[in-house]
Amino acid sequence: MLDEATLERRLAMLEEEVADLKQKSAAKPTSINWFDHLIGSISDESAFLEASEYGRSFRQADKPMDEHNNLT
């Protein structure tokens, strides 16, 4: 078991880290709309549609069979 002085020192270090993380977190914008970054970034609509369909197929493949059958 650690002695009291070591525990106090470690606790103080943790408190400093938490305060630092809170400060860094507060400095960032709270809500960035990720969709705004995508608008206009896709120049090939057919490739986008193909990728969308691939993603849909991939997600549906992970669903249980009874859920998958209800969607079709």
N, C-alpha and C positions, 0 to 999 in steps of 0.2 A: 504494500500500500504506500502511496506517496505521502510525504509529510505535508503539513498545512501550508508551509511557505511555497512549496512547489505547486500545490493546487491553486493557491492565490495568484501566483505568477501566470500559470496557464489560463486561469479564468480571466485575468486582466488582458492577456493577449487575445483571447477569443472575443471579449467585449470590444476591443479595438478593431478587430477584423469585421465584426458585425456592424459596427458604426461606419466603417469605411465602405462596406458593401451597401448599406442603406444610403449613404451619401451618393455613391455611384449610381445606384438605382434611381434615386430621386432626380438626378441630373439628366437622365434620359427622358425623351418624350414618352408620355404614358400610352398613347395609342397611335401606332403607325399602321395605316391601312395597307396591308401587304398587296391587296389587289391593285392599288394605285401604281405600284411599281411594275405591274405586268402590262398595264394598258399601253398599247402601242409597241410592245416588245416582240410581238409575233408578226412576222412579215409573210409567212407562208401558211395560209389558212388550211390548206389540205393536210399539211404536216401536223398542224395543231389538232385537226379533227381526228387524224389517225392516232396521234398520241393520246387524245382524250378517250377514244374507244379502247385503246390498249389498257389504259388505266382502269377504265370501267370493267373490262374483262378480268383484269388482275384482281380487283377488289371483289368481284362476284365469285371468283374461284376460291376465295378464302371463307366465304359464307357457308354455313351448314346447308345441306341439301334441301331441307324443308323450307328454309328461308329463300333459297335460290329459286325453287320451283314456284313459290308464291309471287315472285317478281315477274316471271315470264308470262 
